[in-house]
């Protein structure tokens, strides 16, 4: 198993336009910044380090830590990576009083051409403050353990929920109640078209993840959302078709041979058990994402994406995940549907199933198992850079225990939430 991290700092970075240089006397205002810079392309890498990269997400500096394997060797590697990253961020932190920072403000060769043509803008509310970041972690979860993890996150008193989900002013994790809705009672759920079948642990896990997606997309009022990926606080980086193909052979064959039964099972038998969903379930022909996409407020007339629940669920049986950028490549006649109106952000389905068929490899019971690669996207508390390594080590151990620990044992972060 491998675990990776992202640390989004709130500091903005722009590249100098071709032929433009920093004005004599330096930058003074945002107008100066706009005149001589432009946005980086999505996921641009400005600098690399030992197992980490300084990347750009929109205009924000984000440090991406490469995946490290779940093992003692991986933990040693993570120690080295995080030490190198902290050394670099400490140097960045020393420039926190400045409004604008360029490559010339760092020791020689810190940034090499052509990646030295940038301007960092530190917003007033972040100046004079130590660098901090809202972290995100990505890790592999065996399908058979998804329900265990979901039950933990559904408990607002668990340390995992307090860490992974930002809290209300009253101190309760914001998303625990949503996760609780899909921690289903499988004694009450049967496929009405396959009544004598007892769903495997893998099928129960996959259906839990599917139900989470369907619930997040469900919005009869068609409420707005800034971007599709904002909906998915627990987002699969692996295609759902690859997850389906990890089911036991008999379940794969049954539903591939009877796609209508698969759709009925999910939309009727499963979704009808979720609070807030009509007793008859959800309409398979309805849109998978009923919410209107605003492109982070950039669209005067928000749009809906033309993917039905039926099409998405059917695609899983046929090696497709229609809720992915790969299924709707840009450069086609339908670009207006799929290309974000903020050009630097790229595809409206960016990130979703972005690793394609890739699954993680984990050890359980002395055998290698496959695992869904899940990105934990809910907003977490901002962490000062000095404790990023503590966060990384704890997450590394947590994912190991979720996948490899006793299936009946209690698993939590085992320590108070970081602060």
C-alpha positions as CSV (number, residue, x, y, z in Angstrom):
1,X,0.0,0.0,0.0
2,X,1.1,3.5,-0.7
3,X,0.1,6.8,1.0
4,X,0.6,10.3,-0.6
5,X,-0.1,13.8,0.7
6,X,-0.9,17.3,-0.5
7,X,-0.4,20.5,1.5
8,X,-2.3,23.5,0.1
9,X,-0.8,26.6,1.5
10,X,-2.9,29.6,0.5
11,X,0.1,31.3,-1.0
12,X,-0.4,32.2,-4.7
13,X,2.1,31.8,-7.5
14,X,2.1,33.2,-11.0
15,X,4.5,32.8,-13.9
16,X,6.0,35.8,-15.7
17,X,4.5,36.3,-19.2
18,X,6.8,35.6,-22.1
19,X,9.0,38.7,-22.7
20,X,8.1,40.3,-19.4
21,X,10.4,40.9,-16.5
22,X,9.9,42.2,-13.0
23,X,9.5,46.0,-13.2
24,X,12.4,48.1,-12.0
25,X,11.9,48.8,-8.3
26,X,9.9,45.6,-7.9
27,X,6.2,44.9,-7.7
28,X,4.1,47.2,-5.7
29,X,0.4,46.4,-6.3
30,X,-1.9,43.7,-7.6
31,X,-2.2,45.7,-10.8
32,X,1.6,45.3,-11.3
33,X,1.2,41.6,-10.7
34,X,-1.6,41.3,-13.2
35,X,0.3,43.2,-15.9
36,X,3.4,41.0,-15.9
37,X,2.2,37.5,-15.0
38,X,-0.3,34.8,-16.0
39,X,-1.6,31.6,-14.4
40,X,0.4,28.4,-14.6
41,X,-1.2,25.4,-16.4
42,X,-3.0,22.9,-14.1
43,X,-0.6,20.8,-11.9
44,X,2.5,22.7,-13.1
45,X,5.7,21.7,-11.2
46,X,7.9,24.6,-10.2
47,X,10.4,22.8,-8.2
48,X,11.1,19.2,-7.0
49,X,12.7,17.9,-3.9
50,X,13.5,14.6,-2.3
51,X,10.2,12.8,-2.9
52,X,8.1,16.0,-3.1
53,X,7.1,18.7,-5.6
54,X,6.1,22.3,-5.4
55,X,3.1,22.4,-7.7
56,X,0.4,24.9,-8.7
57,X,-3.3,24.2,-8.2
58,X,-5.2,27.0,-9.9
59,X,-2.9,29.8,-8.5
60,X,-2.1,28.2,-5.2
61,X,1.2,26.7,-4.1
62,X,0.6,23.1,-3.1
63,X,3.3,20.7,-1.9
64,X,2.7,17.2,-3.2
65,X,4.5,14.4,-1.4
66,X,5.0,11.3,-3.5
67,X,3.4,8.0,-2.4
68,X,5.5,5.9,0.0
69,X,4.9,2.2,0.5
70,X,3.3,0.8,3.6
71,X,6.3,-0.8,5.3
72,X,9.1,0.0,7.7
73,X,11.2,1.0,4.7
74,X,8.4,3.3,3.6
75,X,8.3,4.9,7.0
76,X,12.0,5.5,6.9
77,X,11.6,7.0,3.4
78,X,8.8,9.2,4.6
79,X,11.0,10.5,7.4
80,X,13.6,11.6,4.9
81,X,11.1,13.1,2.5
82,X,9.3,15.2,5.2
83,X,12.6,16.4,6.7
84,X,13.7,17.7,3.2
85,X,10.3,19.3,2.6
86,X,10.3,21.0,6.0
87,X,13.8,22.4,5.3
88,X,12.5,23.9,2.1
89,X,9.3,25.3,3.6
90,X,11.3,26.8,6.5
91,X,13.2,28.8,3.9
92,X,9.9,29.9,2.3
93,X,8.6,30.8,5.7
94,X,11.5,33.1,6.3
95,X,10.0,35.3,3.5
96,X,6.5,35.5,5.0
97,X,6.7,39.2,5.7
98,X,6.9,40.0,2.0
99,X,3.9,40.8,-0.2
100,X,5.6,39.7,-3.4
101,X,8.5,37.1,-3.6
102,X,10.5,36.2,-6.7
103,X,13.3,33.8,-7.4
104,X,15.8,36.6,-6.8
105,X,14.8,36.6,-3.1
106,X,16.2,33.1,-2.6
107,X,19.7,31.8,-2.5
108,X,21.3,31.3,-5.9
109,X,20.1,28.2,-7.8
110,X,17.2,27.5,-5.5
111,X,15.1,27.8,-8.6
112,X,16.6,27.0,-12.0
113,X,15.7,28.5,-15.3
114,X,13.1,28.5,-16.8
115,X,11.3,27.7,-13.5
116,X,12.7,30.9,-11.9
117,X,10.3,33.1,-13.8
118,X,7.6,33.4,-11.1
119,X,6.0,35.8,-8.6
120,X,4.7,34.5,-5.3
121,X,1.9,36.6,-3.8
122,X,1.3,36.4,-0.1
123,X,-2.1,37.7,0.7
124,X,-2.3,40.3,3.6
125,X,-4.0,37.9,5.9
126,X,-1.2,35.3,5.5
127,X,1.7,37.7,5.9
128,X,3.7,37.5,9.1
129,X,2.2,34.1,9.8
130,X,4.1,30.8,9.7
131,X,3.3,28.8,6.5
132,X,0.4,26.4,7.2
133,X,-1.6,24.2,4.9
134,X,-4.8,22.4,4.6
135,X,-3.7,18.8,4.1
136,X,-5.1,16.0,2.0
137,X,-4.1,12.4,2.1
138,X,-4.6,9.7,-0.5
139,X,-4.3,6.0,0.4
140,X,-5.4,2.6,-0.7
141,X,-8.4,1.0,1.0
142,X,-9.4,-2.6,0.4
143,X,-13.0,-2.8,-0.8
144,X,-13.7,-5.2,2.1
145,X,-12.6,-2.5,4.6
146,X,-14.5,0.5,3.2
147,X,-17.5,-0.1,5.4
148,X,-15.2,-0.3,8.5
149,X,-13.6,3.0,7.6
150,X,-17.0,4.6,6.9
151,X,-18.4,3.5,10.2
152,X,-15.4,5.1,11.9
153,X,-15.8,8.4,10.0
154,X,-19.6,8.3,10.8
155,X,-18.8,8.6,14.5
156,X,-18.4,12.3,15.3
157,X,-16.5,11.4,18.4
158,X,-13.8,9.4,16.6
159,X,-10.4,11.1,16.3
160,X,-10.4,10.1,12.6
161,X,-13.6,12.0,11.9
162,X,-12.3,15.0,13.8
163,X,-9.1,14.9,11.7
164,X,-10.5,14.3,8.3
165,X,-13.6,16.5,8.5
166,X,-13.6,20.2,9.5
167,X,-15.7,20.8,12.5
168,X,-18.8,23.0,13.2
169,X,-18.6,25.8,15.7
170,X,-20.0,23.3,18.2
171,X,-17.1,20.9,17.7
172,X,-18.8,18.2,15.6
173,X,-17.2,17.0,12.4
174,X,-19.2,18.4,9.5
175,X,-19.5,15.4,7.3
176,X,-20.0,12.6,9.8
177,X,-23.8,12.7,9.5
178,X,-23.5,12.4,5.7
179,X,-21.2,9.4,5.9
180,X,-23.6,7.9,8.5
181,X,-26.4,7.8,6.0
182,X,-24.5,5.4,3.8
183,X,-23.3,3.1,6.6
184,X,-26.1,0.7,5.6
185,X,-27.7,-2.1,7.5
186,X,-27.0,-5.0,5.2
187,X,-29.4,-7.2,7.1
188,X,-32.1,-5.1,5.6
189,X,-30.8,-5.0,2.1
190,X,-31.3,-7.7,-0.5
191,X,-31.0,-7.6,-4.3
192,X,-34.7,-8.1,-5.1
193,X,-33.7,-9.8,-8.3
194,X,-31.1,-12.1,-6.6
195,X,-32.7,-12.8,-3.3
196,X,-30.8,-15.9,-2.3
197,X,-27.4,-14.2,-2.7
198,X,-25.4,-12.9,0.3
199,X,-23.3,-10.0,-1.0
200,X,-19.6,-10.4,-0.4
201,X,-17.6,-8.0,1.8
202,X,-16.1,-6.5,-1.4
203,X,-19.5,-5.9,-2.9
204,X,-20.8,-4.3,0.3
205,X,-17.8,-2.0,0.3
206,X,-18.1,-1.1,-3.4
207,X,-21.9,-0.4,-3.0
208,X,-21.1,1.8,0.0
209,X,-18.8,3.9,-2.1
210,X,-21.3,4.0,-5.0
211,X,-24.1,5.1,-2.6
212,X,-21.8,7.8,-1.2
213,X,-21.4,9.2,-4.8
214,X,-25.1,9.0,-5.6
215,X,-26.1,10.7,-2.4
216,X,-23.7,13.5,-3.0
217,X,-25.0,14.0,-6.5
218,X,-28.7,13.9,-5.4
219,X,-30.2,17.3,-5.4
220,X,-33.8,17.7,-6.6
221,X,-33.5,21.5,-6.0
222,X,-30.4,21.5,-8.3
223,X,-28.3,23.5,-5.9
224,X,-25.1,24.9,-7.2
225,X,-21.5,23.7,-6.6
226,X,-18.3,25.3,-7.5
227,X,-16.7,22.2,-9.0
228,X,-17.7,18.5,-9.4
229,X,-14.9,17.3,-7.2
230,X,-16.0,19.5,-4.4
231,X,-18.9,17.1,-3.9
232,X,-16.8,14.1,-3.3
233,X,-15.2,14.4,0.1
234,X,-14.1,10.7,-0.3
235,X,-13.1,10.5,-3.9
236,X,-12.0,7.4,-5.8
237,X,-8.9,8.1,-7.9
238,X,-9.4,4.6,-9.3
239,X,-12.0,4.0,-12.0
240,X,-15.2,2.5,-10.7
241,X,-15.0,-0.1,-13.4
242,X,-11.7,-1.3,-12.0
243,X,-13.3,-1.5,-8.6
244,X,-16.2,-3.6,-10.0
245,X,-13.7,-5.9,-11.6
246,X,-12.2,-6.6,-8.2
247,X,-15.4,-8.3,-7.1
248,X,-15.6,-12.0,-6.8
249,X,-16.1,-13.8,-10.1
250,X,-19.7,-14.9,-9.5
251,X,-20.8,-11.4,-8.7
252,X,-19.0,-9.9,-11.7
253,X,-20.6,-12.4,-14.0
254,X,-24.1,-12.1,-12.6
255,X,-24.3,-8.4,-13.0
256,X,-22.5,-8.2,-16.3
257,X,-25.0,-10.7,-17.6
258,X,-27.9,-8.7,-16.1
259,X,-27.1,-5.0,-16.1
260,X,-30.7,-4.0,-15.5
261,X,-30.6,-6.0,-12.2
262,X,-27.4,-4.1,-11.2
263,X,-29.1,-0.8,-11.8
264,X,-32.2,-1.9,-9.9
265,X,-30.2,-3.2,-7.0
266,X,-28.3,0.1,-6.6
267,X,-31.0,2.7,-7.4
268,X,-33.9,0.9,-5.8
269,X,-32.9,-1.7,-3.2
270,X,-29.9,0.2,-1.8
271,X,-30.7,3.9,-2.2
272,X,-34.2,3.4,-0.8
273,X,-32.5,2.6,2.6
274,X,-30.8,6.0,2.8
275,X,-32.4,8.8,4.8
276,X,-33.6,11.6,2.7
277,X,-34.0,9.5,-0.4
278,X,-37.6,8.6,-1.5
279,X,-38.9,5.2,-0.4
280,X,-38.8,3.9,-4.0
281,X,-35.2,4.9,-4.4
282,X,-33.8,7.2,-7.2
283,X,-34.6,7.4,-10.9
284,X,-31.9,5.6,-12.9
285,X,-32.6,8.0,-15.8
286,X,-32.0,11.0,-13.6
287,X,-28.7,12.9,-13.7
288,X,-25.8,11.5,-11.7
289,X,-24.9,15.0,-10.7
290,X,-28.1,17.0,-10.3
291,X,-26.3,20.0,-8.9
292,X,-25.5,22.9,-11.3
293,X,-21.8,23.5,-11.8
294,X,-20.7,27.2,-11.3
295,X,-17.0,26.8,-12.1
296,X,-16.1,28.4,-8.8
297,X,-18.7,31.2,-9.4
298,X,-17.3,32.0,-12.8
299,X,-20.5,31.0,-14.7
300,X,-23.4,33.4,-15.0
301,X,-25.5,30.4,-16.1
302,X,-24.4,27.3,-14.3
303,X,-24.6,24.0,-16.2
304,X,-25.4,20.4,-15.5
305,X,-23.4,17.5,-16.8
306,X,-25.2,15.0,-19.1
307,X,-24.4,11.8,-17.3
308,X,-27.3,9.7,-16.0
309,X,-27.1,7.3,-13.1
310,X,-28.0,4.4,-15.4
311,X,-25.2,5.3,-17.8
312,X,-22.6,5.5,-15.0
313,X,-23.7,2.3,-13.4
314,X,-23.8,0.5,-16.7
315,X,-20.4,1.8,-17.7
316,X,-18.8,0.1,-14.6
317,X,-19.8,-3.3,-16.1
318,X,-18.0,-2.5,-19.3
319,X,-14.7,-1.1,-18.2
320,X,-15.8,2.5,-18.3
321,X,-16.2,5.2,-15.7
322,X,-18.2,8.0,-17.3
323,X,-17.5,10.2,-14.3
324,X,-14.0,10.9,-15.4
325,X,-12.1,13.2,-17.6
326,X,-10.7,10.3,-19.6
327,X,-14.2,9.4,-20.7
328,X,-14.8,12.8,-22.2
329,X,-11.5,14.0,-23.6
330,X,-11.1,17.7,-24.4
331,X,-10.5,18.9,-27.9
332,X,-13.8,17.5,-29.1
333,X,-17.1,19.2,-30.3
334,X,-18.5,19.0,-26.8
335,X,-15.7,21.0,-25.1
336,X,-18.2,23.6,-23.8
337,X,-19.7,20.9,-21.6
338,X,-16.4,19.5,-20.2
339,X,-13.9,22.4,-20.2
340,X,-13.9,24.5,-17.1
341,X,-14.5,28.2,-17.9
342,X,-11.4,28.9,-15.7
343,X,-8.9,27.8,-18.4
344,X,-6.1,27.0,-16.0
345,X,-8.3,24.4,-14.3
346,X,-8.8,22.2,-17.3
347,X,-11.5,19.5,-17.3
348,X,-14.7,19.8,-15.2
349,X,-14.2,16.2,-14.1
350,X,-10.5,16.7,-13.1
351,X,-9.3,14.3,-10.5
352,X,-12.2,11.9,-10.5
353,X,-10.9,8.4,-11.4
354,X,-7.8,10.2,-12.5
355,X,-5.6,7.2,-12.0
356,X,-7.6,5.0,-14.3
357,X,-7.4,1.3,-13.7
358,X,-4.6,1.7,-11.1
359,X,-5.3,0.1,-7.7
360,X,-3.1,-0.1,-4.7
361,X,-1.4,-3.3,-3.5
362,X,-1.8,-4.2,0.1
363,X,-1.0,-7.2,2.2
364,X,-3.7,-9.0,4.2
365,X,-3.6,-12.5,5.6
366,X,-0.2,-13.1,4.0
367,X,-1.6,-12.5,0.5
368,X,-1.5,-9.5,-1.8
369,X,-4.8,-7.7,-2.2
370,X,-6.0,-4.9,-4.4
371,X,-7.2,-1.6,-2.9
372,X,-9.2,1.4,-4.1
373,X,-7.1,4.6,-4.1
374,X,-9.2,7.1,-2.2
375,X,-8.5,10.8,-1.8
376,X,-9.8,12.3,1.4
377,X,-10.9,15.7,0.2
378,X,-13.0,17.2,3.0
379,X,-11.6,20.3,4.4
380,X,-9.3,19.6,7.4
381,X,-7.9,22.0,9.9
382,X,-4.9,24.0,8.7
383,X,-1.7,22.6,10.0
384,X,1.5,24.7,10.7
385,X,4.4,23.4,8.6
386,X,6.3,22.3,11.7
387,X,3.9,19.4,12.3
388,X,3.3,18.3,8.7
389,X,5.6,15.3,9.4
390,X,3.7,14.2,12.4
391,X,0.5,14.3,10.3
392,X,2.1,12.3,7.6
393,X,3.4,9.6,10.0
394,X,0.1,9.2,11.7
395,X,-1.8,8.9,8.4
396,X,0.7,6.3,7.2
397,X,0.1,4.2,10.3
398,X,-3.6,4.7,10.1
399,X,-4.0,3.4,6.6
400,X,-1.8,0.4,7.4
401,X,-4.0,-0.5,10.4
402,X,-7.3,-0.1,8.5
403,X,-6.1,-2.5,5.8
404,X,-4.1,-5.0,7.8
405,X,-5.5,-4.9,11.3
406,X,-8.0,-7.4,12.8
407,X,-11.3,-6.9,11.1
408,X,-13.2,-6.8,14.4
409,X,-10.8,-4.6,16.2
410,X,-11.3,-0.9,16.9
411,X,-9.2,1.3,14.6
412,X,-8.8,5.0,15.1
413,X,-6.0,7.6,14.8
414,X,-5.2,6.7,18.4
415,X,-4.3,10.3,19.4
416,X,-6.0,13.6,19.7
417,X,-6.5,15.6,16.5
418,X,-3.5,17.6,15.4
419,X,-3.6,21.3,16.3
